[in-house]
Amino acid sequence: MAIFYLQISSISRGTGRRATAAAAYRSGERIRDERTGELFNHIRRRDILHTEIFLPSQFDGAPVSWARNRQRLWNTAEHAEKRHNSLVAREFQVTLPSELDAARRVALARTFAREIADRYKVAVDLAVHEPPRGGDPRNFHAHLLATTREVTPAGLSAKSGLDMDRRERRRRNLPDHRQEYINIRERWATLTNEALRDAHIDARVDHRSLAAQGLDREPRPAIPLMHLKMEQRGMQSDLAEHLRAEYRQRVARRLESTAARDPAPGPGEKHAVELRASAAAPSADVEEIRRRAREAWLQLRATEQEASGHQTTDNRRESDLDAAERDEARHSRSPQDDLAL
């Protein structure tokens, strides 16, 4: 069964992140940040299947070598922003269907990257990754790191796409940010289904909510990857347990509602009672759970990296921040920084 996943997030200087660090980590390269002098070195990564930089089609064959060089591109993006809390890059992360072969997966990611570059007139740095070791073997995915400003022969200019001011979007008769996000989700679903159809695969994806699809069930809990890894190592994740408990409570309430419409007793009502009993135990405040989970993860990462001795100090700092901030962004979204529904 093909899985639909598209996450749009931002790389914000206000949270201590840098476009140079993000690009180095995703591409598995060595990039030095000219503003701080820090070196981000991830050349030891072995899970990267394909990397490529896409520019708007109007620059095909044009002499814009600075934008095709990863280090120069992302240092230019950093220099273009002056505020301490600037958004320095925009990321589109997608799951690639495991049903497709390797060549078709890369082709699908390249098509999406090209469309994003042309749609917003930005540079898109594509990195296709294979499933992480010890993880779900179907988890082929791609990161599309895009500039927040339009590309010109001389450098980066005005804010574009999802980072364009809402007043400017209205002036240009463009859809608002929420509708634009929905449009992107729909387009990714269309491209994915076209690739599956061309490969003569029956599976399809749907970008709509379960309710819009007419499916009467609760969405399964989205447990952050780092908490799943903690459990795989035998550690307890309070956040993962809290999310599962909330899911069981939602299922129980849905079964109760169904039973109320149909008073005849049956297996569903019995199951609802069992779920209520299993979810009855009080849970700690969710923010406290997240804080403890994050501290436990960072401590685990620091211990592993100190024992291995294979990563530089710069790599450890970026890996820790990257994991922690991905979790923080997923659970503390704001409309400005993350347009996920």
C-alpha positions in Angstrom: 0.0 0.0 0.0 1.5 3.3 -1.1 1.9 5.9 1.7 1.2 9.6 1.3 3.5 11.9 3.3 4.5 15.5 2.6 5.9 17.7 5.3 6.7 21.4 4.7 8.8 23.1 7.3 11.2 26.0 7.6 14.9 26.4 8.6 14.8 29.3 11.0 17.8 31.3 12.3 15.7 32.1 15.3 16.0 28.5 16.5 19.7 28.3 15.9 19.5 26.5 12.6 21.4 27.3 9.4 20.8 26.6 5.8 24.5 25.6 5.4 24.2 23.0 8.1 20.9 21.6 6.8 22.3 21.3 3.2 25.5 19.6 4.4 23.6 17.1 6.4 21.0 16.2 3.7 23.5 16.0 0.9 26.3 14.3 2.8 28.9 16.9 2.0 31.3 19.3 3.7 30.2 22.9 3.8 31.7 25.8 5.7 29.4 28.6 6.9 31.0 31.9 6.0 29.1 33.9 8.6 30.3 31.8 11.5 33.3 30.0 10.2 31.8 26.6 11.3 32.5 23.5 9.2 29.7 21.0 8.8 31.1 17.7 7.6 28.8 14.8 6.8 30.8 13.0 4.1 30.6 9.7 6.0 26.9 9.3 5.3 26.2 6.2 3.2 22.4 6.5 2.9 22.3 9.2 0.2 21.2 7.9 -3.2 21.0 11.0 -5.3 21.7 14.8 -4.9 21.1 17.5 -7.5 20.4 21.3 -7.5 17.5 22.6 -9.6 17.1 26.1 -10.8 14.2 27.7 -12.7 14.0 26.5 -16.3 14.8 30.0 -17.5 18.4 29.5 -16.3 19.0 26.4 -18.3 22.3 27.0 -19.9 22.8 30.4 -18.3 26.0 31.3 -16.5 24.8 31.1 -12.9 27.5 28.9 -11.5 27.2 30.3 -8.0 23.7 28.8 -7.7 24.8 25.4 -8.9 27.6 25.2 -6.2 26.0 23.9 -3.0 28.4 25.8 -0.6 28.0 29.1 -2.5 24.3 28.7 -2.9 23.5 28.3 0.8 26.1 30.8 2.0 24.4 33.3 -0.4 21.0 32.4 1.2 22.5 33.0 4.7 24.0 36.4 3.7 20.7 37.5 2.1 18.9 37.4 5.5 19.7 40.1 8.0 17.4 39.5 10.9 18.3 37.3 13.9 15.1 35.2 13.4 15.1 35.0 9.6 13.8 32.0 7.7 16.8 31.0 5.6 15.4 28.0 3.8 12.2 26.1 3.2 12.1 22.3 3.2 9.7 19.9 1.5 10.1 16.3 2.7 8.3 13.5 0.9 8.0 9.7 1.1 8.8 7.9 -2.1 6.7 4.8 -2.9 8.6 1.7 -2.1 6.6 0.0 -4.8 8.6 1.8 -7.5 12.1 0.8 -8.5 15.1 3.0 -7.6 15.2 4.8 -11.0 11.5 5.7 -10.9 11.8 6.9 -7.3 14.6 9.3 -8.3 12.7 10.4 -11.4 9.6 11.2 -9.3 11.7 13.3 -6.8 13.4 15.1 -9.7 10.1 16.0 -11.3 8.8 17.4 -8.1 12.0 19.4 -7.4 11.8 20.8 -11.0 8.2 21.9 -10.5 8.9 23.6 -7.2 11.9 25.5 -8.7 9.7 26.7 -11.7 6.6 27.4 -9.5 8.4 29.7 -7.1 11.5 30.7 -9.2 13.8 29.4 -6.4 16.7 27.0 -6.2 15.9 23.5 -5.0 18.6 21.3 -3.5 17.4 17.7 -3.8 18.6 14.8 -1.7 17.2 11.3 -2.1 17.8 9.0 0.9 17.4 5.3 1.4 15.7 3.9 4.5 17.8 4.4 7.7 19.6 1.4 9.1 17.4 -0.6 11.4 14.3 1.3 10.4 11.3 0.6 8.1 12.8 -0.8 4.8 10.1 0.9 2.8 11.1 4.4 4.0 12.6 5.8 0.9 12.3 9.6 1.1 13.5 12.8 -0.4 14.4 16.2 1.1 13.9 19.3 -1.1 15.7 22.2 0.4 14.5 25.4 -1.3 15.7 29.0 -1.0 13.1 31.4 0.4 14.0 34.0 -2.3 13.9 34.1 -6.1 17.0 33.3 -8.0 18.5 35.9 -10.4 21.8 35.9 -12.3 23.3 38.3 -9.7 22.0 36.5 -6.6 18.8 36.1 -4.6 16.1 38.7 -4.7 12.6 39.0 -3.2 10.8 36.5 -1.0 8.9 33.9 -3.0 6.4 31.1 -2.7 5.3 30.2 0.8 7.6 32.8 2.2 6.0 35.7 0.3 4.2 38.3 2.4 0.4 37.7 2.4 -0.2 41.2 1.2 2.0 40.6 -1.8 0.2 37.4 -2.5 -3.1 39.2 -2.6 -1.7 41.9 -4.8 -0.7 39.2 -7.3 -4.0 37.4 -7.0 -2.3 34.3 -5.6 -4.0 31.9 -3.2 -3.4 32.4 0.5 -0.8 30.3 2.3 -3.2 27.6 3.5 -4.6 27.0 0.0 -1.2 27.0 -1.5 -0.1 24.3 0.9 -3.2 22.3 -0.1 -2.3 22.8 -3.8 1.2 21.5 -3.2 -0.1 18.4 -1.4 -2.6 17.7 -4.2 0.2 18.1 -6.8 2.5 15.7 -5.0 -0.3 13.1 -4.8 -1.0 13.5 -8.6 2.7 13.1 -9.5 3.0 10.0 -7.2 -0.1 8.4 -8.7 1.1 9.1 -12.3 4.4 7.4 -11.5 2.6 4.4 -10.0 0.3 4.2 -13.0 3.2 4.4 -15.5 4.9 1.5 -13.6 1.6 -0.5 -13.9 1.2 -0.6 -10.1 -2.4 -0.6 -8.8 -1.6 1.2 -5.5 -2.6 4.9 -5.2 -2.2 7.7 -2.6 -4.7 10.3 -1.5 -3.7 13.7 -0.1 -7.1 14.3 1.5 -8.1 13.7 5.1 -9.7 10.5 6.2 -13.0 12.3 6.6 -12.8 13.7 3.1 -12.1 10.3 1.7 -15.2 8.9 3.5 -13.2 6.7 5.9 -14.7 6.4 9.3 -11.7 5.7 11.4 -9.2 7.6 13.6 -5.8 8.5 12.0 -3.0 6.5 13.7 -0.7 8.4 16.0 2.3 10.1 14.4 5.2 9.1 16.7 8.4 11.1 16.0 11.2 8.9 14.6 13.7 9.6 17.4 11.2 8.3 20.0 10.7 5.1 18.0 14.5 4.7 17.9 14.6 5.2 21.7 12.1 2.3 22.1 14.1 0.2 19.7 17.1 0.7 22.0 15.0 -0.5 25.0 14.4 3.0 26.4 11.0 4.2 27.5 9.5 7.1 25.6 6.8 8.9 27.6 5.8 10.9 24.6 5.2 7.8 22.4 3.2 6.2 25.2 1.2 9.5 25.7 0.4 9.6 21.9 -0.7 6.0 21.9 -2.9 6.6 24.9 -4.6 9.6 23.3 -5.2 7.4 20.2 -6.8 4.7 22.2 -9.0 7.3 23.9 -10.1 8.7 20.5 -10.9 5.2 19.2 -12.9 4.5 22.4 -14.9 7.7 22.0 -15.7 6.8 18.4 -16.8 3.3 19.3 -19.0 4.8 22.1 -20.6 7.2 19.6 -21.3 4.3 17.2 -22.8 2.2 20.0 -25.0 5.1 21.0 -26.5 5.2 17.5 -26.9 1.4 17.5 -27.7 0.3 21.1 -27.5 -3.4 20.4 -24.4 -4.8 22.2 -21.7 -6.2 20.2 -17.9 -6.8 19.9 -17.3 -3.1 19.2 -18.9 -2.0 22.5 -16.9 -4.6 24.5 -13.7 -3.3 22.7 -14.6 0.3 23.7 -14.8 -0.7 27.3 -11.4 -2.4 27.2 -9.9 0.7 25.5 -11.4 3.0 28.1 -9.9 0.9 30.8 -6.5 0.8 29.2 -6.5 4.6 28.7 -8.0 5.5 32.1 -4.6 6.0 33.8 -3.8 9.7 34.1 -0.9 11.0 32.0 1.6 13.7 32.8 1.5 17.1 31.3 2.4 16.7 27.6 4.9 19.6 27.6 6.7 18.0 30.6 6.7 14.6 28.7 8.2 16.3 25.6 10.9 18.0 27.7 11.9 14.8 29.4 11.9 12.9 26.1 14.0 15.4 24.4 16.6 15.4 27.3 16.7 11.6 27.2 17.3 11.6 23.5 20.1 14.2 23.6 21.8 12.3 26.4 21.6 9.1 24.4 23.0 10.7 21.3 25.8 12.4 23.2 26.8 9.1 24.9 26.8 7.1 21.6 28.8 9.8 19.7 31.4 10.1 22.5 31.8 6.3 22.5 32.2 6.1 18.7 34.6 9.0 18.3 33.8 9.1 14.6 32.0 12.5 14.4 33.5 16.0 14.7 32.1 18.5 17.2 30.4 20.3 14.4 28.6 17.1 13.3 27.5 16.3 16.8 26.0 19.8 17.3 24.1 19.7 14.0 22.9 16.1 14.5 21.5 16.9 18.0 19.9 20.1 17.0 18.5 18.7 13.8 16.8 15.8 15.6 15.6 17.8 18.5 14.3 20.7 16.4 12.5 18.3 14.0 10.6 17.0 17.0 10.0 20.5 18.4 8.8 21.7 15.0 6.5 18.8 14.6 4.8 19.3 18.0 5.0 23.1 18.4 3.9 24.3 14.9 3.0 27.9 14.2 1.3 29.0 11.0 4.3 31.1 10.0 7.0 28.5 10.4 5.2 25.3 9.4 2.2 25.0 7.1 1.4 21.4 7.9 -2.3 20.7 8.5 
